[in-house]
Amino acid sequence: MSDKLLFTPGPLTTSLTVKQAMLRDLGSRDHEFIALVRSIRSSLIALAEVGQESGYDCVIMQGAGTFGIETVISSAIAKDGHLLLLVNGAYGKRMAQMARIHGIRHDVLECAENEVPSVDALNDFLNANPSVTHIAAVHCETTTGILNPIQDYGAVVARHGKHYFVDAMSSFGGIPIDMRACHIDFLVSSSNKCIEGVPGFSFILASKAALLECEGRARSLSLDLFAQWKGLENDGQFRFTPPTHALLAYHQAISELHDEGGVEGRAARYAANHAALSAGMASLGFEEYLPKEKQTHIITTFRYPKSERFDFKEFYDRLNDRGLAIYPGKLTQGDCFRIGNIGRIYVAQVAQLVAAIREVKAEMGF
Ligand SMILES: *Cc1c(COP(=O)(O)O)cnc(C)c1O
């Protein structure tokens, strides 16, 4: 196998066995497929430390992660609802764009990309604006790799009796999350992030009470959260063509997550990857964008070296020629690039990347 190693925020490098699980053709009405979907849904609920019996459910939605986010934004908020967004990066901003497109009343509490939105500011905003019905936050803001305090926000949201939505796209499966302890009503992640499946769908974990309230609120036919949930509940089927191969791969990916010791085990591997990367890059003189205490182990942002000889495109291409894919920056301010620590990558592959960066640095002379 000569595929490049992907040090990106997704799609990610996956195991051979996950890819092999797709070498089948299953019909969408096949009993085996319906059972597989049920099993994936209940595994995902369990990964959030909750259960179907305790009032939570999982709705799978076709498409990229963004489709899952838009499903919640466009299905959960009533016509007269009011959404507050906590924003410190591109993914938070994208949710504001969705609210705008769907004509949803919304406000944004925004801070710099190297800061976390303040819990006190959230509390003050809710005191001053009782009309707010829903609050949305991003867990790991993949723009930088910063970790936002979703449990602290959740405590404030619950105290005010509001609904709480978390984009945990890049963290779910790679950082432990207890949905109930965080008071989360809706959580979204996707198939090609920390559970290490292939792209094809997103999923919404939600309390059943919150799902029931979505009836009649959808602003689109295909991204209707309530209808999708009812379809899966009634006969176990999707309303429209399901990504059968991606689901077969995911079933295998979940079993490999369990083999690794669940979310804790996976988090330990990613943390080791991050530590190796961080130490290796520091030894080469690269500076991290975030202070250590705000940085989590999902993805790391590095500043461009100050040298005139550094050119990101050339740097990227030289690494790419060596079979290593890194990721450009997405900051509104400051020239940076990113290196992901997630996917089927171990410390040995991180060492390989650092060694290649050392060579490329010497070749380019920065
Ligand atoms: C990857 C990611 C998304 C978007 O996922 P797509 O599959 O690219 O649509 C949204 N939010 C966060 C935090 C992400 O990391």
The ligand as an SDF file (V2000), in Angstrom:
LIG
                    3D

 15 15  0  0  0  0  0  0  0  0999 V2000
  -14.1450   18.5150   10.2610 C   0  0  0  0  0  0  0  0  0  0  0  0
  -14.9890   19.4420   11.0370 C   0  0  0  0  0  0  0  0  0  0  0  0
  -16.2400   19.9110   10.5650 C   0  0  0  0  0  0  0  0  0  0  0  0
  -16.7470   19.6750    9.1750 C   0  0  0  0  0  0  0  0  0  0  0  0
  -16.7610   18.4180    8.7480 O   0  0  0  0  0  0  0  0  0  0  0  0
  -16.9000   18.1210    7.1690 P   0  0  0  0  0  0  0  0  0  0  0  0
  -16.9780   16.6460    7.1310 O   0  0  0  0  0  0  0  0  0  0  0  0
  -15.6670   18.6860    6.5100 O   0  0  0  0  0  0  0  0  0  0  0  0
  -18.1250   18.7720    6.6830 O   0  0  0  0  0  0  0  0  0  0  0  0
  -17.0030   20.6810   11.4180 C   0  0  0  0  0  0  0  0  0  0  0  0
  -16.5910   21.0170   12.6430 N   0  0  0  0  0  0  0  0  0  0  0  0
  -15.3930   20.6200   13.1170 C   0  0  0  0  0  0  0  0  0  0  0  0
  -14.9860   21.0450   14.4870 C   0  0  0  0  0  0  0  0  0  0  0  0
  -14.5520   19.8350   12.3270 C   0  0  0  0  0  0  0  0  0  0  0  0
  -13.3580   19.4410   12.8000 O   0  0  0  0  0  0  0  0  0  0  0  0
  1  2  1  0
  2  3  1  0
  2 14  2  0
  3  4  1  0
  3 10  2  0
  4  5  1  0
  5  6  1  0
  6  7  2  0
  6  8  1  0
  6  9  1  0
 10 11  1  0
 11 12  2  0
 12 13  1  0
 12 14  1  0
 14 15  1  0
M  END
$$$$
